[in-house]
Amino acid sequence: MTDTTYDVLAIGNAIVDVLAQTDDQLIADEGLTKGGMSLIDADRAVSLYEKMGQGQEISGGAAANTLAGLAMLGAKCRFIGQVAKDQLGEVYAHDLGAVGVDFTHPPRDGDVPTGRCLILVSPDGERTMNTFLGASHYLPGSAIDEKAIAGAKIVFLEGYMWDPPEPRAAMRRALEIARESDTQIAFSTCADFCVHTHRKDFRKLIDDGLIDILFANEEEAGILEDSDPEAAIESLGKDVPLLVVTRGPNGAIAVKDGERFETKALPTTVVDTTGAGDLFAAGFLSGHLKGESVTRCLEMGAVAAAEVVSHFGARPEQDLTKLMAEKLG
């Protein structure tokens, strides 16, 4: 058996979030779906950026956000993703390192810049995301560190990475390595459009027994099972060892070995919902790594999610360990 080096190793898009407050009229004028996520090209990114007004640049990316939360809670983490050799790439690497996440994959040369996600935040805190993948679209198979994956306790994969061919191939290789070792595989469906586009592939990963922990929100679960959310939870709960379904203000549900667990969302003033699911996964996995009960893991996820929606950006601003102690004892 390989000695464990990392608690969690994640593969995901290396994306810098550009957040700006806006009204719903701009979202409508631009033909966007409020609360949705869409992929855009470079020209569209420039056009939309010019209309957004003043914004904040904060390192993001679904899997990386989860790792940032985990690292703050004491887990040893590594991120595999692709940035370009540019200023945003340097900022991204620095931000991950600053929260204690290892990120050593070299930046990519060429004229494709580091990816960015243009996030329009409505007055009610809902976020509408428009992602230009940039360099993250080109994560090569050579980025996969087989020894590190085999030695990790958990490999965390984000559904967003299933779209471009190179990252998808890299993730398939990571799945093979993890399954050959004692590494648990956690997978996040990430967004409605991901499940719509890759439903067949995601379903095959489940049917082939390649997912140990599945994270989805209730809409994504419903799309995956082509049913209403409640029926989807019942079905998926039988197909994966551990299912975790978030329900926004209605809390979250987990199903393990046929037993169902629930928790409520923590009361909080919602400023920006960016990263809510990512940080929920961080809190949950932190508890899972520590051998906590499923109920406790759900509660830890709820605390982390409540913190991140209380301010702009998808990375925690408060000390999560201290916050867990205050909220949960």
Secondary structure, DSSP 4 states (H G I P E B T S, - for coil): -PPP--SEEEE---EEEEEEE--HHHHHHTT--TT-EEE--HHHHHHHHHHH-S-EEEEE-HHHHHHHHHHHTT--EEEE---BSSHHHHHHHHHHHHTTEE--PPPBPSSPPPEEEEEEEPTTS-EEEEEE-GGGGG--GGG--HHHHHH-SEEEEEGGGGSSHHHHHHHHHHHHHHHHTT-EEEEE---HHHHHHHHHHHHHHHHTT--SEEEEEHHHHHHHHTS-HHHHHHHHHHHSSEEEEE-GGG-EEEEETTEEEEEPPPP---S--TTHHHHHHHHHHHHHHTT--HHHHHHHHHHHHHHHTTSSSSS--S-HHHHHHHHH-
